[in-house]
């Protein structure tokens, strides 16, 4: 696995609170089922819904180049997780 990024949704409002969901992009090669199980345990510990998307590095680069929403996420505020 190469990169884990928590990103702020593109909508701008004041609805973020302790129960808001967490959006996570994982860029790398990880078995989907294992990643899902690991993140489910994190979701339980944080007591917040966790939504994730998994991309291969080449797939992500292609999306950044062709998808305006993904390009905004790439350029926007985010927290990289190791």
Backbone torsions as a table, in degrees:
resi	resn	phi	psi	omega
1	UNK	NA	139.3	-175.6
2	UNK	-106.2	-50.0	-172.9
3	UNK	-138.8	140.3	171.3
4	UNK	-124.6	128.0	-178.3
5	UNK	-131.7	128.5	171.1
6	UNK	-97.0	125.4	-176.7
7	UNK	-122.7	154.0	177.8
8	UNK	-84.5	130.9	176.8
9	UNK	-54.4	154.4	-176.1
10	UNK	-69.7	-22.8	178.4
11	UNK	-72.1	143.0	-179.2
12	UNK	-114.0	106.9	175.0
13	UNK	-153.7	179.6	-176.3
14	UNK	-101.9	31.5	-176.7
15	UNK	-91.4	-2.9	179.7
16	UNK	-69.7	127.9	178.8
17	UNK	-149.9	-173.2	-176.0
18	UNK	-62.9	-16.9	179.8
19	UNK	-103.9	0.1	179.6
20	UNK	-64.2	152.0	179.3
21	UNK	-76.5	163.7	178.1
22	UNK	-113.6	129.6	178.7
23	UNK	-103.9	126.3	-175.2
24	UNK	-127.4	131.0	172.7
25	UNK	-109.9	128.1	176.9
26	UNK	-112.3	122.0	178.9
27	UNK	-113.2	114.3	-178.6
28	UNK	154.9	-171.3	-179.8
29	UNK	-106.3	107.4	179.0
30	UNK	-140.9	138.7	175.1
31	UNK	-62.4	124.2	-174.1
32	UNK	-56.2	-44.8	-176.7
33	UNK	-64.6	-42.9	179.3
34	UNK	-66.0	-41.5	178.2
35	UNK	-62.8	-44.5	179.7
36	UNK	-59.8	-44.6	179.5
37	UNK	-64.2	-43.0	179.9
38	UNK	-64.2	-42.6	-178.4
39	UNK	-72.7	-26.3	176.2
40	UNK	-64.9	-38.4	178.5
41	UNK	-69.0	-33.6	176.0
42	UNK	-66.1	-42.5	178.9
43	UNK	-57.8	-42.5	179.5
44	UNK	-65.0	-43.9	-179.2
45	UNK	-65.5	-38.9	-178.9
46	UNK	-81.2	-16.5	-176.7
47	UNK	56.1	39.9	177.7
48	UNK	-141.1	144.1	176.0
49	UNK	-64.1	136.9	179.7
50	UNK	-121.5	120.1	178.6
51	UNK	-108.7	131.4	179.9
52	UNK	-131.9	154.3	173.4
53	UNK	-128.0	138.7	-178.2
54	UNK	-114.8	127.7	-179.9
55	UNK	-131.7	141.8	168.0
56	UNK	-71.5	149.9	-178.1
57	UNK	-54.9	-43.7	-179.7
58	UNK	-65.9	-37.9	178.0
59	UNK	-62.9	-44.0	179.9
60	UNK	-62.8	-46.2	178.9
61	UNK	-58.0	-40.7	178.1
62	UNK	-63.9	-41.0	178.5
63	UNK	-66.8	-39.8	178.0
64	UNK	-59.8	-37.8	-177.7
65	UNK	-76.2	-24.7	-171.4
66	UNK	-119.4	-14.5	-175.2
67	UNK	-116.2	117.9	-175.9
68	UNK	-64.8	-34.1	178.5
69	UNK	-67.0	-45.5	178.8
70	UNK	-64.4	-39.4	177.6
71	UNK	-61.7	-39.2	177.2
72	UNK	-65.7	-39.4	177.1
73	UNK	-63.2	-44.0	-179.6
74	UNK	-59.9	-37.4	-177.5
75	UNK	-89.4	-16.0	-171.9
76	UNK	-83.8	-175.4	179.1
77	UNK	-67.6	133.3	179.2
78	UNK	-157.9	165.1	178.6
79	UNK	-122.9	118.0	179.4
80	UNK	-86.3	131.1	-177.0
81	UNK	-112.1	135.4	178.7
82	UNK	-101.3	NA	NA
